[in-house]
Amino acid sequence: MKHAKVIRRWVSALLLVMMAVMATGCSDKLIVLDPKGPIGAHQKDLILISTLLCLVVVVPVLIMTFVIAWRYRDNKANKAKYKPEWEHNTKLETVWWSIPILIIVILAAITIKYTHMLEPSKPLASDKKPITIQVTSLDWKWLFYYPEQGIATVNYIQFPEDVPVKFMLTSDAPMNSFWIPQLGGQIYTMSGMAMTLHLQADEPGKYFGSGANFSGKDFASMIFTAEATSQEQFDKWVSGIKSTQPALTENGYKLLATPGVSEVQSYSSFPKGLFEQTVTKYSAGHNHGGGTPAANQGHGSGKEAAATKPVTKQEGGHDHVGQH
């Protein structure tokens, strides 16, 4: 009978642990531990190393907790020695202080190494020229500029595989956090600041991206797709946007910046310097009138004057019909 109770207790504890592990992920796999780029791979190594080092302390402590609770339970048949005057043991003190200190020192050394190696603004070593993507977080959508290609997109980005991507990030809304879990860790977007993040995808694929910071009622809709393709597919995609999609005008940007959710959109051009204007718009002495006429001209052809019709659902519930 006693053995049956012990078995039931251990089975119950095991089931609780299994439920906790299953509840840690919302999908069939933890995408953070399935990296597809060099930064994500290094960060996975850091997670695993740190976890294993912590388990060196956590596992013995958990085992000793059960052992001590069982050994010194209230039981008439308990034959444990009674030592009311015992208060110190040099050997035990040495063990339970030296091991944690050693682990902390090792963790500190590893963290310093990886912190310098994974500095977000540090360019990635590659024989290929990086592609630049400017990112602006809005309520509740992501706006991406391609300054070299002269196009812009909403809630979708595409770039060639094995090519470093230099993200320049800011916010024209409450602070948010830009995150593509399989490619690298998150980085904050903040008004009046331009952050830099270098990432790279080692293989083609569509990768989940999101805003990882609470920013209002529709923050859960701030998701986007990051797709890595071949260079040929990327060039074809850019050409298709430039030949078929409307231009993003300053009025179109103001509409996008209005709080509301949005579907995927693309633009054949955008006003030159729009990202820089967003970064500096809150600076003292900045011209809020939109800059000089030259700065307001878009990239590409004469489509800059074209009206843009973004698909944006505003808080009032009105849908503005446009092109995807």
C-alpha positions in Angstrom: 0.0 0.0 0.0 2.8 2.4 0.9 4.7 1.6 -2.3 1.5 2.3 -4.3 1.1 5.8 -2.7 4.8 6.6 -3.5 4.4 5.5 -7.1 1.2 7.6 -7.5 3.0 10.7 -6.1 5.9 10.3 -8.5 3.6 9.7 -11.5 1.6 12.9 -10.6 4.8 14.9 -10.3 6.0 13.6 -13.7 2.7 14.5 -15.4 2.9 18.0 -14.0 6.4 18.4 -15.4 5.3 17.0 -18.8 2.4 19.5 -18.9 4.7 22.4 -18.1 7.1 21.4 -20.9 4.2 21.1 -23.4 2.8 24.5 -22.4 6.1 26.3 -23.1 5.4 26.3 -26.9 2.3 27.2 -28.9 3.4 25.2 -32.0 4.8 21.8 -32.8 8.3 23.0 -32.2 10.2 25.8 -30.5 11.4 27.9 -33.5 14.0 29.7 -31.3 15.8 26.3 -31.1 15.5 25.8 -34.9 17.8 28.6 -36.2 18.2 29.3 -39.9 21.0 31.8 -39.7 24.4 32.4 -38.1 23.2 34.8 -35.4 20.3 32.5 -34.5 22.7 29.5 -34.3 25.1 31.3 -32.0 22.2 32.4 -29.8 20.9 28.8 -29.6 24.4 27.7 -28.4 24.3 30.4 -25.7 20.9 29.3 -24.6 21.9 25.6 -24.4 25.2 26.3 -22.6 23.6 28.5 -20.0 20.8 26.0 -19.4 23.2 23.1 -18.9 25.3 25.1 -16.5 22.3 26.1 -14.5 21.1 22.5 -14.4 24.4 21.6 -12.6 22.9 23.5 -9.6 19.2 23.1 -10.2 19.1 19.3 -10.6 21.1 18.4 -7.4 19.0 20.9 -5.4 15.7 19.4 -6.6 17.0 15.9 -5.9 18.2 16.9 -2.4 14.9 18.6 -1.7 13.0 15.3 -2.2 15.6 13.3 -0.4 15.7 15.6 2.7 11.9 15.9 2.8 11.6 12.1 2.7 14.5 11.3 5.1 13.4 13.8 7.7 9.6 13.4 7.4 7.5 13.0 10.6 7.6 9.3 11.1 7.9 7.2 14.3 10.1 4.8 12.5 12.6 7.5 11.4 16.1 6.6 12.7 17.8 9.8 11.5 20.4 11.2 14.0 19.2 14.1 16.1 21.9 16.8 16.3 20.5 20.0 17.8 23.9 21.6 18.3 25.1 21.0 14.7 25.6 24.3 12.8 28.6 24.0 10.6 30.4 21.7 8.2 33.5 23.0 6.4 33.3 20.4 3.6 29.6 21.0 2.9 30.1 24.8 3.0 32.9 24.5 0.5 30.9 22.4 -1.9 27.7 24.5 -1.9 29.6 27.8 -2.2 32.4 26.9 -4.6 30.3 25.2 -7.2 27.8 28.1 -7.7 30.6 30.6 -7.7 32.5 28.6 -10.4 29.4 28.4 -12.5 28.8 32.1 -12.2 32.4 32.8 -13.3 32.0 30.5 -16.3 28.6 32.0 -17.3 30.1 35.5 -17.0 33.0 34.6 -19.3 30.7 33.0 -21.9 28.2 35.9 -21.7 31.0 38.4 -22.3 32.3 36.4 -25.3 28.9 36.1 -26.9 27.9 39.7 -26.1 30.8 41.0 -28.1 30.4 38.4 -30.9 26.7 39.0 -31.3 26.7 42.8 -31.0 23.6 43.8 -33.2 25.4 46.6 -35.0 28.4 44.5 -35.9 28.4 43.6 -39.6 28.5 40.0 -40.5 31.5 38.5 -42.2 30.6 37.7 -45.8 32.0 38.0 -49.3 28.6 39.4 -50.4 27.4 42.9 -50.2 24.7 43.4 -47.5 21.2 44.5 -48.4 19.8 47.4 -46.4 16.2 47.4 -45.1 14.8 50.3 -43.1 12.1 49.4 -40.6 9.5 51.6 -39.0 7.1 50.2 -36.4 3.6 51.7 -36.5 0.3 51.1 -34.8 -0.2 48.2 -35.6 1.9 47.3 -38.6 5.5 47.1 -39.9 6.6 49.4 -42.7 9.8 48.4 -44.6 11.8 50.6 -47.0 14.4 49.3 -49.5 16.5 52.4 -50.1 18.8 50.7 -52.7 15.9 49.1 -54.6 13.5 52.1 -54.1 10.5 50.1 -53.0 8.5 49.7 -49.8 6.4 47.0 -48.2 4.0 46.5 -45.3 4.1 43.4 -43.1 6.3 41.5 -45.6 10.0 41.5 -46.4 12.0 39.5 -48.9 15.8 39.2 -49.2 18.3 36.8 -50.8 19.6 33.8 -48.9 23.2 33.8 -47.7 23.3 37.6 -48.0 23.7 39.7 -44.9 20.8 42.0 -44.1 21.4 45.3 -42.4 18.2 46.4 -40.7 17.9 50.1 -39.6 15.0 50.4 -37.2 12.9 53.2 -35.7 9.4 53.8 -34.5 6.7 56.3 -35.4 4.4 54.9 -32.6 4.9 53.5 -29.1 8.2 51.6 -28.6 8.1 48.0 -30.0 10.5 45.1 -30.5 11.4 43.7 -33.9 11.9 39.9 -33.8 12.5 37.1 -36.4 13.1 34.2 -34.0 14.8 31.8 -36.4 17.3 34.4 -37.6 18.2 36.2 -34.4 17.2 37.9 -31.2 14.8 40.9 -30.8 15.8 44.5 -30.8 13.8 47.5 -29.7 12.4 50.2 -32.1 12.1 53.6 -30.5 11.0 57.1 -31.6 13.9 59.4 -32.3 16.4 56.6 -32.6 17.8 54.5 -35.4 18.9 51.1 -34.2 21.0 48.7 -36.3 20.6 44.9 -36.5 22.5 42.5 -38.8 20.9 39.2 -39.7 21.3 36.5 -42.4 19.3 33.5 -43.6 21.4 30.5 -44.6 18.6 28.8 -46.5 15.4 29.7 -48.4 12.2 29.8 -46.5 9.5 31.8 -44.9 10.2 32.9 -41.4 7.8 34.2 -38.8 8.4 37.8 -37.6 6.5 39.8 -35.0 6.4 42.7 -32.6 7.5 41.3 -29.3 6.4 44.2 -27.2 2.9 45.2 -25.9 1.9 48.3 -27.7 -1.9 48.5 -27.5 -5.1 46.7 -28.3 -4.0 45.3 -31.7 -0.4 44.5 -30.8 -1.0 40.8 -31.5 -1.6 41.7 -35.2 1.9 43.1 -35.6 3.2 40.0 -37.4 5.1 39.8 -40.7 6.7 37.3 -43.0 10.4 37.4 -43.7 11.1 35.3 -46.8 14.6 34.3 -48.0 14.9 33.4 -51.7 17.5 33.1 -54.4 19.0 36.3 -55.8 17.1 35.8 -59.1 13.8 35.4 -57.3 14.5 38.5 -55.2 15.4 40.6 -58.3 12.2 39.4 -60.1 10.1 40.3 -57.0 11.6 43.8 -56.9 11.0 44.3 -60.6 7.4 43.1 -60.3 6.7 45.6 -57.5 8.3 48.5 -59.4 6.2 47.8 -62.5 2.8 47.0 -61.0 2.4 48.7 -57.6 1.5 52.3 -56.8 3.8 54.8 -55.1 3.8 55.6 -51.4 3.2 59.3 -51.0 3.5 61.4 -47.9 -0.2 61.4 -47.5 -0.2 57.6 -48.0 2.4 57.4 -45.2 0.2 59.5 -42.9 -2.7 57.2 -43.5 -0.5 54.2 -42.7 0.7 55.8 -39.5 -2.9 56.1 -38.3 -3.6 53.5 -35.7 -5.1 50.4 -37.3 -4.2 46.9 -38.6 -3.1 46.3 -42.1 -2.7 43.5 -44.7 0.4 42.9 -46.8 1.1 45.8 -49.2 3.8 47.0 -51.5 4.8 50.2 -53.1 6.9 51.0 -56.3 8.5 54.0 -54.6 8.5 56.2 -51.5 9.5 59.8 -50.6 13.2 60.1 -50.4 14.5 60.5 -46.8 11.2 59.4 -45.3 12.9 57.1 -42.8 15.3 59.8 -41.8 12.5 62.3 -41.3 10.7 59.8 -39.1 13.8 59.4 -36.9 14.3 63.1 -36.5 10.7 64.4 -36.5 10.7 64.8 -32.7 14.1 66.5 -32.6 14.3 70.2 -31.6 14.2 72.6 -34.5 13.1 69.9 -37.0 11.0 71.1 -39.9 7.6 69.3 -39.5 6.5 70.6 -42.9 8.0 67.5 -44.6 11.4 68.9 -45.7 12.5 70.3 -49.0 10.8 69.5 -52.3 13.9 67.4 -53.3 13.6 65.4 -50.2 10.0 64.7 -50.9 10.5 63.2 -54.3 10.1 59.4 -54.4 12.5 56.8 -55.9 11.9 55.5 -59.4 9.6 56.9 -62.0 6.9 59.6 -62.0 4.6 57.4 -59.9 5.5 59.5 -56.9 2.5 61.7 -57.4 0.1 58.8 -57.7 -2.4 58.3 -55.0 -1.9 55.4 -52.8 -4.7 53.2 -51.4 -3.4 51.1 -48.5 -5.6 48.4 -47.1 -5.8 49.7 -43.6 -8.6 49.1 -41.1 -8.9 52.1 -38.8 -10.1 52.2 -35.3 -13.4 53.6 -36.5 -14.0 50.4 -38.5 -13.7 51.9 -42.0 -11.8 49.9 -44.6 -9.7 51.7 -47.1 -9.6 49.5 -50.2 -6.4 49.3 -52.1 -3.8 47.2 -53.7 -1.8 44.3 -52.1 
